[in-house]
Amino acid sequence: MKICYYDESGDDGFPRYSSPLFVLSAIYLDHLAWKHIHGKIAEVRRELKQEFDFPIKMEMHTKQFLLDKSPYRERSISESDRIRIMNKLCSFIGDLDISIINILINKTIIKKQDYDVLNTALKFSVQRIENDIDPKNNPDMKFLIITDEGRVGKMRKPHAQFNDSTIYPPNSVVARFGRRFRPLSKTLYQKTRKNPISSNLQIWLPT
């Protein structure tokens, strides 16, 4: 099974919006590798603490960090060290056994006034993940999307257009993350069930 985590940049509003671009990013990895990768992430965070006094639990927001905005300005990290940190992180991510898919929607060129930005981005992303896992040659391969609480409200809207199901695997791998999760959907469908977006997907939300 592949475990996928989603995050976004920009707002998904349209035709009224505050950001002209909306980016939906998915990071996914084999469920047997997550613990090893988590350990490597913890290790590189400890190295950043030792080398640059960058707090282990502080989130990294690249734009604000490179521009020396709050809360990073209070750390008094020099420009050269900020560049070194970013180079270190980019090299580290490039060496991880993970896959990343980014979907960018430029709202300035959209013609349809009823264009659903989030739904479209999610559909494209799911299709690309499924293409990558190649279900025709790997029929037993599944992928599981885990989203944080900040996405619950936004995920409900596109989910309402998809087929719902109460079927989900017992003793799911997500239990190993130490949090309880509830199933949002077993299978994502387009408005017509004759053309499924994916028969290999489950979405879970934290309770």
SULTAFEN-V620570 format. One line per field, one symbol per residue. ss: DSSP state (A for helix, B for strand, O for the rest). psi: psi as a letter, one per 30 degrees, with the letter a starting at -180 (. if undefined). burial: 1 if it has 24 or more other C-alpha atoms within 12 Angstrom, else 0. A space follows every 10 residues. Layout:
ss: ???
psi: ???
burial: ???
This chain:
ss: OBBBBBBBBO OOOOOOOOOO BBBBBBBBBB OOOAAAAAAA AAAAAAAAAA AAOOOOOOOO OAAAAAOOOO OOAAAOOOAA AAAAAAAAAA AAAAAOOOBB BBBBBBAAAO OOOOOOAAAA AAAAAAAAAA AAAOOOOOOO OOBBBBBOAA AAAAAAAAAO OOOOOOOOOO OOAAAAAOOO BBBBBOOBBO OOOOOBBBOO BBBBBBO
psi: kkkkkkllkl lgkkfklfkf kkkjkkkllk fffeeeeeee eeeeeeeeee eghkkegkkj jeeeeeghlk gfeffhklee eeeeeeeeee eeeffkilkk kkkkkjffgk ekfgkjeeee eeeeeeeeee eefifefiff klkkkkklff feeefeeeef flklkgklkl hlfffffglk lkkekekkll ekffikekgg kkkkkk.
burial: 1111111110 1111000000 1111111111 1001000000 0001100100 0101000000 0000110000 0100001000 0100100000 0000010101 1111111000 0000011111 1111111111 0010000000 1111111100 1001100110 0111000100 0011000000 1111111111 0000001111 1111100
